[in-house]
Structure formats: C-alpha cells, structure tokens
C-alpha cells in the first residue's frame, strides 16, 4: 500500500510496516504528482479535493483496478465546513472526471445525515482490462 499526505504523523505507528510505502508530499505545491507513471489496483481518496490532481488520480488506476473517491459537494456550505467553492465538487464533477476512462459502478451526490448533515459525492469506478 502507498499512502500520500503532506503530514504522515497520523500514521506514525504504521511507518515501519513492510507493506506500506508512505510518501510525505504536499500535493498542492506545484511539483509533479509523486506517483506519476505508476498504476495501482486501488486508488482511494476521501475528504480531499485539488482539481488539478483529478486526472492524475484517474490515470493511476491500473487496468482492472478501482477508484473510490468521496469528498464534499456543493450544498455543504449550508451545513458547515468546508464552505469555500474551491473545496466543493460541482454537480456530477466526479462523473465527468472519469468519463471515457473508467466504468462507473456506483455514484451518488447525496446528503448524508450521520454523524451530522454533510453533502458529498462518492464514486466507485473501474478501469476496463484491454
């Protein structure tokens, strides 16, 4: 497993695990995506949106692999943070990000009631095996 975050201290107890590659990287500093050219059986992203990375995350899904992505959507500003449009997906934005590259198996743009009202989009999509 490969984990990428600008601060890996949250997984400090796992850093010595032989099955983990932890990359400490600021994905928004303008440097190239640290996983460019690599492909993974699964790509998971939650509660994070930096639009310039969407194409690289989709490209990182290997043939037969899956993308699972969930983050905040427009409408969330009524329920709390985040409320800035930069951090909120537009309607169907995740669908458009994978269109023509991955096959969508599930997608929702919903209000989740628990633990508190939160507006999210989530998608599960797979890359076809050529």
CORRATA-V94241 format. One record per residue. N is the residue number from 1. PHI is phi in whole degrees, 0 to 359 (NA if undefined). PSI is psi in whole degrees, 0 to 359 (* if undefined). Layout:
n: [N | N]
phi: [PHI | PHI]
psi: [PSI | PSI]
This chain:
n: [1 | 2 | 3 | 4 | 5 | 6 | 7 | 8 | 9 | 10 | 11 | 12 | 13 | 14 | 15 | 16 | 17 | 18 | 19 | 20 | 21 | 22 | 23 | 24 | 25 | 26 | 27 | 28 | 29 | 30 | 31 | 32 | 33 | 34 | 35 | 36 | 37 | 38 | 39 | 40 | 41 | 42 | 43 | 44 | 45 | 46 | 47 | 48 | 49 | 50 | 51 | 52 | 53 | 54 | 55 | 56 | 57 | 58 | 59 | 60 | 61 | 62 | 63 | 64 | 65 | 66 | 67 | 68 | 69 | 70 | 71 | 72 | 73 | 74 | 75 | 76 | 77 | 78 | 79 | 80 | 81 | 82 | 83 | 84 | 85 | 86 | 87 | 88 | 89 | 90 | 91 | 92 | 93 | 94 | 95 | 96 | 97 | 98 | 99 | 100 | 101 | 102 | 103 | 104 | 105 | 106 | 107 | 108 | 109 | 110 | 111 | 112 | 113 | 114 | 115 | 116 | 117 | 118 | 119 | 120 | 121 | 122 | 123 | 124 | 125 | 126 | 127 | 128 | 129 | 130]
phi: [NA | 241 | 244 | 234 | 200 | 286 | 218 | 270 | 298 | 293 | 242 | 306 | 289 | 255 | 300 | 270 | 293 | 295 | 267 | 243 | 250 | 253 | 247 | 268 | 208 | 272 | 285 | 245 | 270 | 92 | 286 | 301 | 305 | 293 | 251 | 306 | 87 | 260 | 232 | 229 | 292 | 213 | 236 | 237 | 221 | 227 | 50 | 211 | 214 | 225 | 310 | 300 | 272 | 306 | 298 | 292 | 294 | 295 | 295 | 282 | 278 | 288 | 305 | 83 | 274 | 232 | 246 | 236 | 222 | 216 | 203 | 289 | 236 | 306 | 110 | 298 | 302 | 284 | 248 | 135 | 272 | 287 | 233 | 287 | 305 | 301 | 254 | 237 | 293 | 286 | 308 | 62 | 299 | 294 | 300 | 294 | 293 | 256 | 307 | 83 | 239 | 239 | 262 | 284 | 256 | 201 | 205 | 215 | 235 | 221 | 261 | 266 | 276 | 238 | 283 | 207 | 301 | 216 | 266 | 222 | 243 | 222 | 219 | 235 | 213 | 235 | 269 | 300 | 273 | 291]
psi: [143 | 127 | 136 | 128 | 157 | 345 | 108 | 9 | 335 | 342 | 26 | 323 | 350 | 351 | 335 | 359 | 129 | 341 | 6 | 130 | 113 | 123 | 120 | 112 | 140 | 108 | 356 | 12 | 5 | 350 | 159 | 149 | 126 | 348 | 14 | 131 | 354 | 153 | 146 | 149 | 334 | 136 | 122 | 130 | 127 | 143 | 42 | 136 | 117 | 97 | 322 | 341 | 344 | 313 | 322 | 322 | 318 | 317 | 337 | 355 | 120 | 160 | 130 | 354 | 173 | 149 | 130 | 120 | 131 | 130 | 180 | 148 | 162 | 139 | 337 | 331 | 339 | 343 | 355 | 207 | 151 | 155 | 349 | 135 | 330 | 335 | 10 | 126 | 139 | 161 | 131 | 16 | 320 | 322 | 315 | 329 | 331 | 348 | 131 | 354 | 318 | 156 | 121 | 127 | 337 | 143 | 138 | 148 | 100 | 166 | 118 | 128 | 335 | 141 | 343 | 163 | 127 | 131 | 123 | 160 | 140 | 148 | 145 | 128 | 152 | 150 | 125 | 150 | 124 | *]
